[in-house]
Amino acid sequence: MSNLAQQYEQSQQPSVLGQASSSREMEEVKGQIFMARQFPRNIYQSEQRILDNCKRASLAEVAVYSYPRGGTKVEGPSIRLAEVLAQNWGNLSFGVKELEQREGESVALAYAWDLETNVRQEKVFTVKHSRKAGGKLKKLDDPRDIYELVANNGSRRVRACILGIIPGDIVEKAVQECNKTLEGGNGRPLKDRISKTLELFKEEYGVTQQQLEEHIGYNISAFTDRDLAGLGKIYTSIKDGMSKAADWFGKKNAATNPKDDKPSSPLAADMKKEQDKPKEVKDDVSINDLDPSKLPLD
């Protein structure tokens, strides 16, 4: 009888642990809802906080993505802007949870939940443990690579969930404020910002000066703040995985067309001379330490 009793206790142990975990999560949710009801958001203050954040140049540079579709250009708030919207809207829970990890794939849940109004958006999706590299699919075995892949796919779905919760007029005002910040220039010389933009596109995605000029429609000596703002949205779109460089600039790059480096204007010639000058490299600084998200379109 003692053996039967021991087997029964062992069989019941997993269910007891599961019930305890479920009970703890339920109490946490109740606590979040209680605090949200005790301290409700002030919509006007939340809106002002969002707009104040959009005046920061570092956020405005990565706030809007852009990609081509059917001969037109589609723009929208990026993942970074969606996170700022959720953080400053208040009483909003959002994130990504991995529900199950099977052989070769993971099942995950992206969600956004307004704790005040009990409005919830969620998306369940499956991520294959593979990545396309060099035209071939590479199977991922490293747990870190799998985690980063799931998180990257989940972030785009979290953005969609957040935008389904935040009122559309608030989102539109935030995007407009970010565009105003970009066009303001933040006091930096336009020439310096153009030069840094050319450098980032060339180093990160192999996009040359001639390709940028062909996309805008005229040489860089005529680039304006609005042109740089548009290039910033393209850069954010490529970085977030919403589009590829080839979608905007074709498959031509510096390796296949060496003439791209030929200056097309006096301003371009001056920039090329500055880039060709030997630069002192400190031991504690590496090009790998550069943050590609710091696109100087402020």
C-alpha positions in Angstrom: 0.0 0.0 0.0 2.9 2.3 0.8 4.2 1.9 -2.8 0.8 2.7 -4.3 0.5 5.8 -2.1 4.0 7.0 -3.2 3.2 6.5 -6.9 -0.1 8.4 -6.5 1.8 11.3 -4.8 4.4 11.4 -7.6 1.7 11.4 -10.3 -0.1 14.3 -8.6 3.0 16.4 -8.1 3.2 17.9 -11.6 -0.4 19.0 -11.6 0.1 20.6 -8.2 3.1 22.6 -9.5 1.1 23.6 -12.5 -1.8 24.8 -10.4 0.5 26.8 -8.2 2.1 28.5 -11.2 -1.2 29.2 -12.8 -2.5 30.7 -9.5 0.5 32.9 -9.2 0.1 34.3 -12.7 -3.6 34.9 -12.0 -2.7 36.9 -8.9 -0.2 39.0 -10.8 -2.7 39.8 -13.5 -5.3 40.8 -10.8 -2.7 43.1 -9.2 -1.9 44.8 -12.6 -5.6 45.4 -13.3 -6.2 46.7 -9.7 -3.3 49.2 -10.0 -4.6 50.3 -13.5 -8.0 51.0 -12.0 -6.5 52.8 -9.1 -4.4 55.1 -11.2 -6.2 55.5 -14.6 -4.4 57.3 -17.4 -5.0 61.0 -18.2 -5.4 60.9 -22.0 -4.2 64.4 -22.5 -1.1 64.0 -20.4 -0.3 60.7 -22.1 -0.6 62.4 -25.5 1.7 65.2 -24.4 4.3 62.7 -23.1 4.2 60.9 -26.5 4.6 64.2 -28.5 7.4 65.3 -26.2 9.3 62.1 -26.8 8.9 62.5 -30.5 10.8 65.8 -30.3 14.0 63.8 -29.5 16.1 63.5 -32.6 17.4 60.0 -31.7 13.9 58.7 -31.6 12.7 60.6 -34.7 15.5 59.1 -36.8 14.2 55.5 -36.3 10.5 56.3 -35.7 9.1 55.8 -39.3 9.7 53.1 -41.8 9.0 53.2 -45.5 8.8 50.5 -48.2 7.6 50.2 -51.8 4.4 48.4 -52.7 2.6 48.3 -56.1 4.4 51.4 -57.4 3.6 53.5 -54.3 5.4 54.1 -51.0 4.0 52.9 -47.8 5.0 54.5 -44.5 4.2 53.7 -40.9 5.4 53.8 -37.3 8.4 51.6 -36.6 8.9 49.1 -33.8 10.8 51.7 -31.7 8.0 54.3 -32.0 5.3 51.7 -31.1 7.3 50.9 -27.9 7.4 54.6 -27.0 3.7 54.9 -27.6 2.9 52.0 -25.3 5.3 53.1 -22.6 3.8 56.7 -22.5 0.2 55.7 -23.0 0.2 53.9 -19.7 -1.4 50.9 -18.1 -0.6 48.8 -21.2 1.0 45.3 -21.0 2.7 44.1 -24.1 5.4 41.5 -25.1 6.2 38.1 -26.7 5.9 34.7 -25.2 7.2 31.4 -26.6 4.3 29.0 -26.1 6.0 25.9 -27.4 9.3 24.8 -29.0 9.2 21.8 -31.3 11.7 20.2 -33.6 12.7 22.8 -36.1 10.1 25.5 -35.1 8.7 27.6 -32.3 5.2 28.7 -31.6 4.9 32.1 -30.0 2.4 34.7 -28.9 2.6 38.5 -29.3 0.1 40.5 -27.4 -0.8 44.0 -26.2 -3.4 44.4 -23.4 -5.0 47.7 -22.2 -5.5 46.9 -18.5 -8.0 49.8 -18.0 -10.4 49.0 -20.8 -9.7 45.3 -21.0 -9.1 45.6 -24.8 -6.6 43.0 -26.0 -4.8 42.3 -29.2 -2.8 39.1 -29.7 -1.3 37.1 -32.6 -0.1 33.5 -32.5 2.6 32.7 -35.0 5.1 30.0 -35.9 8.8 30.6 -36.6 10.9 28.1 -38.4 14.4 27.5 -37.0 16.1 28.5 -40.2 17.6 31.6 -41.8 18.3 32.4 -45.4 21.9 33.2 -46.1 23.7 33.3 -49.5 20.5 32.1 -51.2 20.3 29.0 -49.1 18.3 28.1 -45.9 20.6 27.5 -42.9 19.2 25.5 -40.0 19.7 27.1 -36.6 20.8 24.9 -33.7 22.2 27.5 -31.3 19.6 28.5 -28.6 20.7 32.1 -28.8 20.2 32.3 -32.5 16.7 30.7 -32.1 15.8 33.2 -29.3 16.9 36.2 -31.4 15.0 34.9 -34.4 11.8 34.5 -32.4 12.2 37.9 -30.8 12.8 39.6 -34.1 9.7 38.0 -35.7 7.7 38.8 -32.5 8.7 42.5 -32.4 6.9 43.2 -35.7 3.7 41.5 -34.4 3.9 43.3 -31.1 4.0 46.6 -33.0 0.8 45.6 -34.9 -0.8 44.7 -31.5 0.2 48.0 -29.9 -1.1 50.0 -32.9 -4.4 48.1 -32.6 -4.8 49.4 -29.0 -3.5 53.1 -29.2 -6.0 55.4 -30.9 -5.2 56.1 -34.5 -5.2 59.9 -34.2 -2.6 59.7 -31.5 -0.3 57.6 -33.7 -0.7 60.0 -36.6 0.2 63.0 -34.4 3.3 61.1 -33.2 4.4 60.4 -36.8 3.9 64.0 -37.8 5.9 65.3 -34.8 8.7 62.9 -35.7 8.8 64.2 -39.3 8.9 67.8 -38.0 11.8 66.9 -35.8 13.7 65.3 -38.7 13.2 68.3 -40.9 14.4 70.6 -38.2 18.0 69.3 -38.5 18.7 69.9 -34.8 21.3 72.6 -35.7 23.8 70.3 -37.4 25.1 71.3 -40.8 23.2 69.7 -43.7 26.5 68.8 -45.4 27.7 66.8 -42.4 24.4 64.9 -42.2 24.5 64.1 -45.9 28.1 62.8 -45.7 27.2 60.6 -42.7 24.1 59.3 -44.5 26.2 58.3 -47.6 28.7 56.6 -45.3 26.1 54.5 -43.5 24.3 53.3 -46.6 27.6 52.4 -48.3 29.0 50.5 -45.3 25.8 48.7 -44.1 24.1 47.9 -47.3 26.5 48.6 -50.2 24.3 51.4 -51.5 26.4 53.9 -53.4 26.1 57.7 -53.8 24.9 57.3 -57.4 22.1 54.9 -56.4 20.9 57.4 -53.7 21.0 60.2 -56.3 19.0 58.2 -58.8 16.4 57.4 -56.1 16.0 61.0 -55.1 16.2 62.3 -58.7 19.1 64.8 -58.4 22.6 65.0 -57.1 23.5 65.4 -53.5 24.3 69.1 -53.8 20.6 69.7 -54.0 19.5 67.3 -51.2 17.2 68.9 -48.6 16.2 68.1 -45.0 13.1 66.4 -46.4 15.2 64.2 -48.7 17.3 63.1 -45.7 14.1 62.4 -43.7 13.0 60.1 -46.5 16.3 58.3 -46.7 16.1 57.8 -42.9 12.7 56.1 -43.2 14.2 53.8 -45.9 17.2 53.0 -43.7 14.8 52.1 -40.8 12.7 49.9 -43.0 15.7 47.9 -44.2 17.1 47.7 -40.6 13.7 46.4 -39.2 13.4 43.9 -42.0 10.4 45.5 -43.6 12.2 45.8 -47.0 15.5 45.1 -48.7 18.0 47.5 -50.2 17.3 45.9 -53.6 13.6 47.0 -53.3 14.7 50.6 -53.3 18.0 50.8 -55.2 18.1 47.6 -57.4 20.7 45.0 -57.3 23.5 47.2 -58.5 26.2 47.9 -55.9 29.7 49.3 -55.7 31.3 46.0 -56.5 29.6 45.7 -59.8 29.8 49.4 -60.8 33.0 51.1 -59.8 32.0 54.3 -61.5 29.5 54.9 -58.6 32.3 56.5 -56.6 32.9 59.2 -59.2 31.8 62.6 -57.7 28.8 64.1 -59.4 29.0 67.6 -58.0 31.4 69.9 -56.2 29.8 69.0 -52.9 30.3 65.4 -53.6 33.9 66.0 -54.5 34.6 67.8 -51.2 33.0 64.9 -49.3 35.0 62.3 -51.2 38.2 64.2 -50.4 37.3 64.2 -46.7 36.5 60.5 -46.7 39.8 59.7 -48.5 41.9 61.5 -45.9 43.8 59.1 -43.5 42.0 59.0 -40.2 43.6 58.3 -36.8 42.1 55.2 -35.3 42.2 54.8 -31.5 42.9 51.4 -30.0 39.7 51.4 -28.0 37.4 52.2 -30.9 36.3 49.8 -33.6 34.0 50.2 -36.5 32.0 47.3 -35.0 31.2 49.5 -32.0 29.3 51.9 -34.2 25.5 51.7 -33.7 23.9 51.5 -37.1 20.6 52.9 -35.7 22.3 56.3 -35.1 21.4 57.6 -38.5 22.3 61.4 -38.3 19.1 62.7 -39.7 18.4 64.9 -36.7 
